[in-house]
Amino acid sequence: MASGFGAYREVLGPSEARAFTLAGIAARLPMSMTGLGIVLLIAITTGSYGRAGLVTAVATLITAVAAPWWGRLIDQIGQARVLIAATVIYNLSVGALITTVLLHAPFAVTLITALGVGLGFSSAGACVRARWSYRLRGKPLLNTAFAWEAVLDEVVFMIGPVLATFLATSLHPSLGLAAGGLVGLVGALALASQRRTEPPLKSRVDRRSRSSRLSAGLLVPIVLACTALGVPLGGMEVVIIAFAGEAGILPYAGFIVMAWAIGSLIAAVLTGTIAWTAPPTKRFRIAAMLLAVSLVPLPFVVHPLPIAGLLILSGLFIAPTLIASVAVTQDAVPADRLTEALGWTSMGLAGGVGLGAAVLGQVVDIGGSQAGFYGAIAAGLVLIVAALCVRTRTTPDGITRVRPDTSPADPEPAGAQTPFP
């Protein structure tokens, strides 16, 4: 196995690997453009940020609820058909939402279209990670692949908002939302067409077997930990904007937020160069603890530049925590249910992001940005507790089971724990 940055060359060496990961970038671009695109469209067209926020919240909620369902369907009938169906639902709903706003239709109609937008939201990220897991299961390079996807997530969330803002403010209010949908459609179709790298399906009999069930005892703590992780991630953006407003530099708030993303991007790249010997559970716990501790100095700093520096430092622990959460999930569930499991963890993360933005927003309204930073620290403490509850499969003697390299889809039974049906 190659070491350092050579691991990336080894992972991305095969042309088919490059093909599905590039398609995945385009397919998940709507992740970073949908919410902002909706806000820009409605705010510019109607002047109402309240309505814009409500429509975005509805779409986000439905996305979180639908993610496990889409994941289960993908594991049952394959990625291609589900990706195509979802992206068609998404684009038709986006078109309907834009039409209702531009024609000043009743607000209730716009909310109904938001249901479809959330329902059709892309599962491309989970699909790509499932392909990497099938391709590299049991090999050290799988961590590099997960790190690469984390890098691409950061890139998507840097490019998407800038593109959406430019299109909506410079050309037409609807283009920020519409462009994301069209690029996502092209990416989803490209990913769906690559059937050779898609994980194989199990027979109906295999899907009914106990070894193919999700253990609630293992998955629920991971989902709760992802929810706890989402709280500071979602709330910090609100707190930073409030801090910038109090400091009189609101136009530069985006650069302070970007500092967090820069730290995470750097960490994601470096994480993929390390041949980890520690199990994913230990890595997740340590990274979560470091992320929580990195938030502690923030309430005691009043100048923007030191805040940005602290956020870069804090961001260094975001990507390792997210990468380890995927590795923990991959290690805790049967291979043929991985996409569904990632849907559950995505639901937890999205729910935590929404909860964090709402709760810390209220905290900021009451006590300002300093109170918001204290709220983020409290969320970090919850994350530590949740991370300590996460565990993976064990053998009867209590030793963490390591799957052999040659068995991509046949994990052992999970014992007598309560399974998801």
Secondary structure, 3 states (H helix, E strand, C coil): CCCCCHHHHHHCCCHHHHHHHHHHHHHCCHHHHHHHHHHHHHHHHHCCHHHHHHHHHHHHHHHHHHHHHHHHHHHHHCHHHHHHHHHHHHHHHHHHHHHHHHCCCCHHHHHHHHHHHHHCCCCHHHHHHHHHHHHHCCCCHHHHHHHHHHHHHHHHHHHHHHHHHHHHHHCCCCHHHHHHHHHHHHHHHHHHHCHHHCCCCCCHHHHHCHHHCEEHHHHHHHHHHHHHHHHHHHHHHHHHHHHHHHHCCHHHHHHHHHHHHHHHHHHHHHHCCCCCCCCHHHHHHHHHHHHHHHCCCHHHCCCHHHHHHHHHHHHCCHHHHHHHHHHHHHHHCCHHHHHHHHHHHHHHHHHHHHHHHHHHHHHHHHHHHHHHHHHHHHHHHHHHHHHHCCCCCECCCCCECCCCCCCCCCCCCCCCCCEEC
